[in-house]
Each structure stands twice: as C-alpha cells, then as structure tokens.
Amino acid sequence: MFPAKRPPRIPGLSLNRMIPNILTVLALCAGLTAIRFGMHGKWEAGVLAILVAAVLDGLDGRIARLLHGTSKFGAELDSLSDFVSFGVAPAMLLYFWSMQHIGGPGWALVLLYAVCCALRLARFNTMLGQADLPPWAYNFFTGIPAPAAAGVVLLPMMLSFQSGPGLFDLPAVVGCFLVGVAFLMVSTLPTFSFKRLRVPVKWVLPTLLVVGLLAAFMVSNPWTTMSGIIVAYLCSIPFSLRRFRQLKRQAAELRGDEDTVETESVVKEG
C-alpha cells in the first residue's frame, strides 16, 4: 500500500506583512473607544481617540506599501475600520454631545453623515483597480476623505473646548457641519490628497522646522492647533479646485496639440 500523502502546508504570514492589518485593527479599536468615551461624556478623550485612529489610518497604508504587504483583505478591513472610526464614531459623539437635544431631527442628521461616509467608502472600493481620476490628477481626491471629514465635522466640539458652551454646541451649528461635511464626502469636488506631495530640497529644512513648531503647539495648546489645521485644510479646497481646473485645461490643450499633429501627418501622408 502506498503511504497517504500529507496535505500541503499553508504557509503562514510573516509578522512584517501583518503589521499594516494590526494598525488597522488598532484604528478600529480607537474608533470604538471614542464611542465609549462619548457615552460617558468624556468629550476630549473621545476626540483624541478619533485623532489616534486617523494617525493609525495614515500609517497602515504607507507601511503596507513599504513592506509589500498590500492585499484585498487589508483593503476591505481598512474600509470597514474607516467607516466605524470616521463615520460612526464622530456621528455618535456629536449626537451624545449636542444633537440628542432636538430628538428625531438630530438623529436624522447624524444618520445622514454616517450614510454619506458609507457611500463614499463604497464608491472608493468600487473604484479599486480603476482610474477614478485621469493620470494628471494623481494628487487629488474626489470629495474629502473620511479621516478629514471626521476632523472637520468635529471642529465645533474642538472650538467649544476653547470657548466654552453656548455657541458651538448649539444643535443648529452642529447640524450645519453634519450636513455640509456629509455632502462634501459624496461630492465630486477635487481636493488635495498630499499623499504624493514631493518637497523640494530647499524646502526640506523649513518643512521640518514647521513640523517641530506644530508638535510644540500641539503639546502646549492642542485644540487651538488642531482647529487651525482643520481651518487651513478647509481653506485649501478652493485652491485645489483652481489647480485641478488648471491641470485639466493644460491636459486638454496637450491633447488638442497631439490631435493637430496627428491630423497634419495624415494629411501629408494622404
């Protein structure tokens, strides 16, 4: 009798390839922890948990590309983590903080934000492997990404940490942010991605100095610093739209020149 063949062993994953997924799970845990803080009225801790999730979300993709650990599983896990951390968690924080005081309409606005976040992530997932934007627009997002949306929608809460209650915690103010950010997420507005931004050599040292100053301000006055960063991001949106239109016009002119050259060559050959 022939000896029974052993089934082939499934090779395990190295720890390096698991690091991006570990970071994604940690970001998911941070988002869920933010909801817990909101249930207990710990608003600053809840916002900090979402900021930690945003930092981890920014690291996992870059580390995955550096370690050649990208996978379809990691992409789907990242999308689910983004929905919880930047869609559900900010919405629940704002509901517990302000929107619950107006009952059903407040809950409806919170749902609108969360649903728009889910729609944005679904649109992104369906475009995986396809060109969402033309090649010349590699440095742009379509709409604002989920982590940036979470920061913008939490801006009233951050401002209230500095100015106190009475203005930014009003449901009317928070509701306007929920509606505005929700539509920005699902819009086709081009926004800077900053992922492939290259810093010229002469600007490397000034950039490092600015980062050091921001770190110092984050330690001494974190909420004012974060609010300033978010406001600066909002101010960059008109410039991103203007730059996108310039690149689009230049690309159209180049295509027109190429078509003209091809037409002239065909006429000459004819």
BALOBA-1460 file (C-alpha; in Angstrom, 3 decimals):
// residues 270
<rec num="1" residu="m" x="0.000" y="0.000" z="0.000"/>
<rec num="2" residu="f" x="1.163" y="3.469" z="-0.785"/>
<rec num="3" residu="p" x="1.652" y="5.851" z="2.148"/>
<rec num="4" residu="a" x="-1.024" y="8.521" z="2.437"/>
<rec num="5" residu="k" x="0.052" y="11.836" z="1.064"/>
<rec num="6" residu="r" x="0.190" y="14.647" z="3.536"/>
<rec num="7" residu="p" x="-1.850" y="17.701" z="2.615"/>
<rec num="8" residu="p" x="0.319" y="20.646" z="1.610"/>
<rec num="9" residu="r" x="1.026" y="23.053" z="4.395"/>
<rec num="10" residu="i" x="-0.379" y="26.518" z="4.038"/>
<rec num="11" residu="p" x="2.476" y="28.957" z="4.532"/>
<rec num="12" residu="g" x="1.915" y="31.413" z="7.361"/>
<rec num="13" residu="l" x="2.202" y="35.166" z="7.123"/>
<rec num="14" residu="s" x="5.304" y="36.892" z="8.350"/>
<rec num="15" residu="l" x="4.899" y="39.413" z="11.142"/>
<rec num="16" residu="n" x="6.019" y="42.199" z="8.819"/>
<rec num="17" residu="r" x="3.120" y="41.532" z="6.455"/>
<rec num="18" residu="m" x="0.708" y="41.562" z="9.397"/>
<rec num="19" residu="i" x="1.810" y="44.953" z="10.752"/>
<rec num="20" residu="p" x="-0.482" y="47.015" z="8.447"/>
<rec num="21" residu="n" x="-3.522" y="44.938" z="9.416"/>
<rec num="22" residu="i" x="-2.566" y="45.220" z="13.094"/>
<rec num="23" residu="l" x="-2.507" y="49.006" z="12.754"/>
<rec num="24" residu="t" x="-5.900" y="48.921" z="11.042"/>
<rec num="25" residu="v" x="-7.384" y="46.865" z="13.876"/>
<rec num="26" residu="l" x="-5.909" y="49.306" z="16.404"/>
<rec num="27" residu="a" x="-7.536" y="52.189" z="14.498"/>
<rec num="28" residu="l" x="-10.850" y="50.321" z="14.641"/>
<rec num="29" residu="c" x="-10.454" y="49.841" z="18.390"/>
<rec num="30" residu="a" x="-9.678" y="53.552" z="18.795"/>
<rec num="31" residu="g" x="-12.877" y="54.470" z="16.944"/>
<rec num="32" residu="l" x="-14.977" y="52.143" z="19.097"/>
<rec num="33" residu="t" x="-13.304" y="53.529" z="22.220"/>
<rec num="34" residu="a" x="-14.294" y="57.042" z="21.118"/>
<rec num="35" residu="i" x="-17.939" y="55.919" z="21.164"/>
<rec num="36" residu="r" x="-17.478" y="54.587" z="24.700"/>
<rec num="37" residu="f" x="-15.965" y="57.884" z="25.834"/>
<rec num="38" residu="g" x="-18.937" y="59.693" z="24.314"/>
<rec num="39" residu="m" x="-21.388" y="57.525" z="26.239"/>
<rec num="40" residu="h" x="-19.677" y="58.616" z="29.459"/>
<rec num="41" residu="g" x="-19.457" y="62.286" z="28.491"/>
<rec num="42" residu="k" x="-15.665" y="62.310" z="28.126"/>
<rec num="43" residu="w" x="-15.649" y="64.538" z="25.052"/>
<rec num="44" residu="e" x="-11.954" y="65.426" z="24.873"/>
<rec num="45" residu="a" x="-10.922" y="61.803" z="25.274"/>
<rec num="46" residu="g" x="-13.380" y="60.818" z="22.543"/>
<rec num="47" residu="v" x="-11.959" y="63.333" z="20.071"/>
<rec num="48" residu="l" x="-8.416" y="62.243" z="20.947"/>
<rec num="49" residu="a" x="-9.344" y="58.615" z="20.264"/>
<rec num="50" residu="i" x="-10.586" y="59.563" z="16.779"/>
<rec num="51" residu="l" x="-7.378" y="61.527" z="16.154"/>
<rec num="52" residu="v" x="-5.360" y="58.457" z="17.157"/>
<rec num="53" residu="a" x="-7.428" y="56.407" z="14.704"/>
<rec num="54" residu="a" x="-6.642" y="58.950" z="11.974"/>
<rec num="55" residu="v" x="-2.905" y="58.701" z="12.661"/>
<rec num="56" residu="l" x="-3.024" y="54.901" z="12.567"/>
<rec num="57" residu="d" x="-5.092" y="55.004" z="9.376"/>
<rec num="58" residu="g" x="-2.463" y="57.203" z="7.752"/>
<rec num="59" residu="l" x="0.302" y="54.801" z="8.737"/>
<rec num="60" residu="d" x="-1.179" y="51.433" z="7.789"/>
<rec num="61" residu="g" x="-1.374" y="52.043" z="4.050"/>
<rec num="62" residu="r" x="2.099" y="53.542" z="3.805"/>
<rec num="63" residu="i" x="3.656" y="50.748" z="5.839"/>
<rec num="64" residu="a" x="1.815" y="48.161" z="3.737"/>
<rec num="65" residu="r" x="3.339" y="49.621" z="0.568"/>
<rec num="66" residu="l" x="6.806" y="49.801" z="2.130"/>
<rec num="67" residu="l" x="6.662" y="46.190" z="3.336"/>
<rec num="68" residu="h" x="4.893" y="44.954" z="0.176"/>
<rec num="69" residu="g" x="2.061" y="43.743" z="2.391"/>
<rec num="70" residu="t" x="-0.897" y="45.134" z="0.479"/>
<rec num="71" residu="s" x="-3.812" y="42.734" z="-0.001"/>
<rec num="72" residu="k" x="-7.510" y="42.741" z="-0.810"/>
<rec num="73" residu="f" x="-8.223" y="41.618" z="2.741"/>
<rec num="74" residu="g" x="-6.301" y="44.587" z="4.113"/>
<rec num="75" residu="a" x="-8.138" y="46.996" z="1.811"/>
<rec num="76" residu="e" x="-11.549" y="45.723" z="2.906"/>
<rec num="77" residu="l" x="-10.544" y="45.757" z="6.588"/>
<rec num="78" residu="d" x="-9.273" y="49.313" z="6.207"/>
<rec num="79" residu="s" x="-12.564" y="50.418" z="4.672"/>
<rec num="80" residu="l" x="-14.610" y="48.882" z="7.494"/>
<rec num="81" residu="s" x="-12.321" y="50.481" z="10.067"/>
<rec num="82" residu="d" x="-12.701" y="53.864" z="8.360"/>
<rec num="83" residu="f" x="-16.478" y="53.627" z="8.466"/>
<rec num="84" residu="v" x="-16.520" y="52.906" z="12.191"/>
<rec num="85" residu="s" x="-13.762" y="55.339" z="13.191"/>
<rec num="86" residu="f" x="-14.630" y="58.269" z="10.912"/>
<rec num="87" residu="g" x="-18.285" y="57.662" z="10.100"/>
<rec num="88" residu="v" x="-19.995" y="56.141" z="13.132"/>
<rec num="89" residu="a" x="-17.759" y="57.383" z="15.964"/>
<rec num="90" residu="p" x="-17.868" y="61.137" z="15.136"/>
<rec num="91" residu="a" x="-21.605" y="60.928" z="14.467"/>
<rec num="92" residu="m" x="-22.272" y="59.272" z="17.824"/>
<rec num="93" residu="l" x="-20.032" y="61.729" z="19.664"/>
<rec num="94" residu="l" x="-21.924" y="64.671" z="18.204"/>
<rec num="95" residu="y" x="-25.255" y="63.026" z="18.933"/>
<rec num="96" residu="f" x="-24.424" y="62.439" z="22.597"/>
<rec num="97" residu="w" x="-22.884" y="65.911" z="22.861"/>
<rec num="98" residu="s" x="-25.480" y="68.095" z="21.161"/>
<rec num="99" residu="m" x="-27.867" y="66.580" z="18.615"/>
<rec num="100" residu="q" x="-29.838" y="64.416" z="21.047"/>
<rec num="101" residu="h" x="-31.363" y="67.587" z="22.497"/>
<rec num="102" residu="i" x="-33.548" y="68.067" z="19.394"/>
<rec num="103" residu="g" x="-34.751" y="64.470" z="19.216"/>
<rec num="104" residu="g" x="-35.613" y="62.921" z="15.848"/>
<rec num="105" residu="p" x="-34.203" y="65.656" z="13.573"/>
<rec num="106" residu="g" x="-30.871" y="65.437" z="15.378"/>
<rec num="107" residu="w" x="-30.747" y="61.683" z="14.867"/>
<rec num="108" residu="a" x="-31.668" y="62.103" z="11.192"/>
<rec num="109" residu="l" x="-28.742" y="64.488" z="10.610"/>
<rec num="110" residu="v" x="-26.384" y="62.109" z="12.374"/>
<rec num="111" residu="l" x="-27.625" y="59.270" z="10.160"/>
<rec num="112" residu="l" x="-27.140" y="61.440" z="7.072"/>
<rec num="113" residu="y" x="-23.464" y="61.945" z="7.912"/>
<rec num="114" residu="a" x="-22.860" y="58.246" z="8.629"/>
<rec num="115" residu="v" x="-24.680" y="57.125" z="5.461"/>
<rec num="116" residu="c" x="-22.718" y="59.579" z="3.291"/>
<rec num="117" residu="c" x="-19.491" y="58.252" z="4.801"/>
<rec num="118" residu="a" x="-20.554" y="54.692" z="3.909"/>
<rec num="119" residu="l" x="-21.453" y="55.781" z="0.364"/>
<rec num="120" residu="r" x="-18.106" y="57.479" z="-0.086"/>
<rec num="121" residu="l" x="-16.193" y="54.395" z="1.075"/>
<rec num="122" residu="a" x="-18.344" y="52.157" z="-1.143"/>
<rec num="123" residu="r" x="-17.583" y="54.398" z="-4.125"/>
<rec num="124" residu="f" x="-13.876" y="54.205" z="-3.303"/>
<rec num="125" residu="n" x="-13.976" y="50.412" z="-3.007"/>
<rec num="126" residu="t" x="-15.715" y="50.002" z="-6.356"/>
<rec num="127" residu="m" x="-13.007" y="52.130" z="-7.988"/>
<rec num="128" residu="l" x="-10.160" y="49.912" z="-6.718"/>
<rec num="129" residu="g" x="-8.018" y="48.977" z="-9.682"/>
<rec num="130" residu="q" x="-9.748" y="51.537" z="-11.890"/>
<rec num="131" residu="a" x="-8.921" y="55.122" z="-12.710"/>
<rec num="132" residu="d" x="-11.180" y="57.358" z="-10.614"/>
<rec num="133" residu="l" x="-9.350" y="60.431" z="-11.928"/>
<rec num="134" residu="p" x="-7.178" y="60.975" z="-15.006"/>
<rec num="135" residu="p" x="-3.422" y="60.351" z="-14.640"/>
<rec num="136" residu="w" x="-2.601" y="64.055" z="-14.380"/>
<rec num="137" residu="a" x="-4.857" y="64.296" z="-11.288"/>
<rec num="138" residu="y" x="-2.950" y="61.747" z="-9.186"/>
<rec num="139" residu="n" x="-2.585" y="64.257" z="-6.330"/>
<rec num="140" residu="f" x="-6.344" y="64.753" z="-5.855"/>
<rec num="141" residu="f" x="-9.175" y="63.012" z="-4.054"/>
<rec num="142" residu="t" x="-12.764" y="63.025" z="-5.271"/>
<rec num="143" residu="g" x="-14.535" y="64.729" z="-2.384"/>
<rec num="144" residu="i" x="-12.978" y="64.929" z="1.057"/>
<rec num="145" residu="p" x="-11.680" y="61.648" z="2.520"/>
<rec num="146" residu="a" x="-13.268" y="60.083" z="5.592"/>
<rec num="147" residu="p" x="-10.477" y="60.960" z="8.098"/>
<rec num="148" residu="a" x="-10.512" y="64.611" z="7.022"/>
<rec num="149" residu="a" x="-14.317" y="64.622" z="7.187"/>
<rec num="150" residu="a" x="-14.190" y="63.369" z="10.780"/>
<rec num="151" residu="g" x="-11.836" y="66.195" z="11.718"/>
<rec num="152" residu="v" x="-13.954" y="68.847" z="10.019"/>
<rec num="153" residu="v" x="-17.253" y="67.649" z="11.490"/>
<rec num="154" residu="l" x="-15.707" y="67.633" z="14.982"/>
<rec num="155" residu="l" x="-14.468" y="71.216" z="14.612"/>
<rec num="156" residu="p" x="-17.386" y="72.706" z="16.628"/>
<rec num="157" residu="m" x="-16.556" y="70.392" z="19.524"/>
<rec num="158" residu="m" x="-12.880" y="71.366" z="19.421"/>
<rec num="159" residu="l" x="-13.788" y="75.059" z="19.322"/>
<rec num="160" residu="s" x="-16.087" y="74.589" z="22.313"/>
<rec num="161" residu="f" x="-13.190" y="73.169" z="24.315"/>
<rec num="162" residu="q" x="-11.571" y="76.597" z="23.997"/>
<rec num="163" residu="s" x="-14.523" y="78.992" z="24.119"/>
<rec num="164" residu="g" x="-16.840" y="77.064" z="26.419"/>
<rec num="165" residu="p" x="-20.508" y="76.112" z="25.912"/>
<rec num="166" residu="g" x="-23.132" y="78.393" z="24.495"/>
<rec num="167" residu="l" x="-22.308" y="78.761" z="20.790"/>
<rec num="168" residu="f" x="-20.526" y="75.904" z="19.071"/>
<rec num="169" residu="d" x="-22.544" y="73.266" z="20.912"/>
<rec num="170" residu="l" x="-25.844" y="74.554" z="19.562"/>
<rec num="171" residu="p" x="-27.653" y="71.879" z="17.513"/>
<rec num="172" residu="a" x="-28.118" y="74.364" z="14.660"/>
<rec num="173" residu="v" x="-24.357" y="74.883" z="14.358"/>
<rec num="174" residu="v" x="-23.511" y="71.191" z="14.697"/>
<rec num="175" residu="g" x="-26.284" y="70.276" z="12.246"/>
<rec num="176" residu="c" x="-24.884" y="72.634" z="9.609"/>
<rec num="177" residu="f" x="-21.493" y="70.944" z="9.931"/>
<rec num="178" residu="l" x="-23.055" y="67.481" z="9.678"/>
<rec num="179" residu="v" x="-24.952" y="68.344" z="6.510"/>
<rec num="180" residu="g" x="-22.096" y="70.269" z="4.896"/>
<rec num="181" residu="v" x="-19.436" y="67.632" z="5.552"/>
<rec num="182" residu="a" x="-21.792" y="64.829" z="4.501"/>
<rec num="183" residu="f" x="-22.274" y="66.356" z="1.062"/>
<rec num="184" residu="l" x="-18.575" y="67.187" z="0.736"/>
<rec num="185" residu="m" x="-17.768" y="63.491" z="1.218"/>
<rec num="186" residu="v" x="-20.044" y="62.303" z="-1.590"/>
<rec num="187" residu="s" x="-19.350" y="65.251" z="-3.878"/>
<rec num="188" residu="t" x="-17.081" y="65.175" z="-6.930"/>
<rec num="189" residu="l" x="-15.143" y="68.195" z="-5.677"/>
<rec num="190" residu="p" x="-11.381" y="67.649" z="-6.220"/>
<rec num="191" residu="t" x="-9.349" y="68.052" z="-3.034"/>
<rec num="192" residu="f" x="-5.617" y="67.757" z="-2.421"/>
<rec num="193" residu="s" x="-4.542" y="64.306" z="-1.266"/>
<rec num="194" residu="f" x="-0.966" y="65.266" z="-0.192"/>
<rec num="195" residu="k" x="-0.023" y="61.565" z="-0.465"/>
<rec num="196" residu="r" x="2.416" y="62.025" z="-3.340"/>
<rec num="197" residu="l" x="3.456" y="65.547" z="-2.482"/>
<rec num="198" residu="r" x="7.192" y="65.955" z="-3.034"/>
<rec num="199" residu="v" x="9.053" y="68.560" z="-1.007"/>
<rec num="200" residu="p" x="11.815" y="70.380" z="-2.927"/>
<rec num="201" residu="v" x="15.282" y="70.046" z="-1.423"/>
<rec num="202" residu="k" x="15.469" y="73.710" z="-0.437"/>
<rec num="203" residu="w" x="12.193" y="73.366" z="1.496"/>
<rec num="204" residu="v" x="13.119" y="70.235" z="3.462"/>
<rec num="205" residu="l" x="14.646" y="72.072" z="6.437"/>
<rec num="206" residu="p" x="11.859" y="74.705" z="6.688"/>
<rec num="207" residu="t" x="9.292" y="71.908" z="6.484"/>
<rec num="208" residu="l" x="10.940" y="70.071" z="9.371"/>
<rec num="209" residu="l" x="11.003" y="73.291" z="11.394"/>
<rec num="210" residu="v" x="7.280" y="73.821" z="10.777"/>
<rec num="211" residu="v" x="6.572" y="70.240" z="11.865"/>
<rec num="212" residu="g" x="8.576" y="70.828" z="15.041"/>
<rec num="213" residu="l" x="6.644" y="74.018" z="15.770"/>
<rec num="214" residu="l" x="3.337" y="72.246" z="15.200"/>
<rec num="215" residu="a" x="4.389" y="69.496" z="17.597"/>
<rec num="216" residu="a" x="5.270" y="72.101" z="20.234"/>
<rec num="217" residu="f" x="1.919" y="73.849" z="19.794"/>
<rec num="218" residu="m" x="0.089" y="70.506" z="19.915"/>
<rec num="219" residu="v" x="1.609" y="69.853" z="23.327"/>
<rec num="220" residu="s" x="1.006" y="73.348" z="24.729"/>
<rec num="221" residu="n" x="-2.363" y="74.151" z="23.118"/>
<rec num="222" residu="p" x="-3.690" y="71.100" z="21.281"/>
<rec num="223" residu="w" x="-7.256" y="72.165" z="20.493"/>
<rec num="224" residu="t" x="-6.320" y="75.563" z="19.092"/>
<rec num="225" residu="t" x="-3.638" y="73.935" z="16.965"/>
<rec num="226" residu="m" x="-5.953" y="71.214" z="15.669"/>
<rec num="227" residu="s" x="-8.650" y="73.772" z="14.918"/>
<rec num="228" residu="g" x="-6.143" y="75.857" z="12.967"/>
<rec num="229" residu="i" x="-5.025" y="72.830" z="10.937"/>
<rec num="230" residu="i" x="-8.618" y="71.940" z="10.071"/>
<rec num="231" residu="v" x="-9.458" y="75.520" z="9.085"/>
<rec num="232" residu="a" x="-6.325" y="75.601" z="6.905"/>
<rec num="233" residu="y" x="-7.479" y="72.384" z="5.219"/>
<rec num="234" residu="l" x="-10.895" y="73.898" z="4.510"/>
<rec num="235" residu="c" x="-9.205" y="76.981" z="3.051"/>
<rec num="236" residu="s" x="-7.158" y="74.750" z="0.738"/>
<rec num="237" residu="i" x="-10.273" y="73.371" z="-1.011"/>
<rec num="238" residu="p" x="-10.793" y="76.414" z="-3.297"/>
<rec num="239" residu="f" x="-7.094" y="76.270" z="-4.241"/>
<rec num="240" residu="s" x="-7.371" y="72.551" z="-5.025"/>
<rec num="241" residu="l" x="-10.351" y="73.241" z="-7.283"/>
<rec num="242" residu="r" x="-8.454" y="76.015" z="-9.041"/>
<rec num="243" residu="r" x="-5.358" y="73.840" z="-9.512"/>
<rec num="244" residu="f" x="-7.462" y="70.936" z="-10.781"/>
<rec num="245" residu="r" x="-9.073" y="73.146" z="-13.416"/>
<rec num="246" residu="q" x="-5.667" y="74.467" z="-14.486"/>
<rec num="247" residu="l" x="-4.308" y="70.942" z="-14.950"/>
<rec num="248" residu="k" x="-7.463" y="69.910" z="-16.790"/>
<rec num="249" residu="r" x="-7.129" y="72.836" z="-19.171"/>
<rec num="250" residu="q" x="-3.445" y="72.108" z="-19.774"/>
<rec num="251" residu="a" x="-4.208" y="68.431" z="-20.434"/>
<rec num="252" residu="a" x="-6.932" y="69.417" z="-22.906"/>
<rec num="253" residu="e" x="-4.515" y="71.754" z="-24.701"/>
<rec num="254" residu="l" x="-1.907" y="68.982" z="-24.937"/>
<rec num="255" residu="r" x="-4.480" y="66.569" z="-26.339"/>
<rec num="256" residu="g" x="-5.527" y="69.214" z="-28.832"/>
<rec num="257" residu="d" x="-1.921" y="69.690" z="-29.946"/>
<rec num="258" residu="e" x="-1.447" y="65.926" z="-30.329"/>
<rec num="259" residu="d" x="-4.647" y="65.637" z="-32.365"/>
<rec num="260" residu="t" x="-3.485" y="68.506" z="-34.567"/>
<rec num="261" residu="v" x="-0.111" y="66.853" z="-35.167"/>
<rec num="262" residu="e" x="-1.754" y="63.519" z="-35.998"/>
<rec num="263" residu="t" x="-4.190" y="65.218" z="-38.380"/>
<rec num="264" residu="e" x="-1.393" y="67.078" z="-40.176"/>
<rec num="265" residu="s" x="0.628" y="63.875" z="-40.522"/>
<rec num="266" residu="v" x="-2.373" y="62.047" z="-42.015"/>
<rec num="267" residu="v" x="-2.937" y="64.911" z="-44.486"/>
<rec num="268" residu="k" x="0.712" y="64.871" z="-45.542"/>
<rec num="269" residu="e" x="0.720" y="61.100" z="-45.979"/>
<rec num="270" residu="g" x="-2.524" y="61.344" z="-47.984"/>
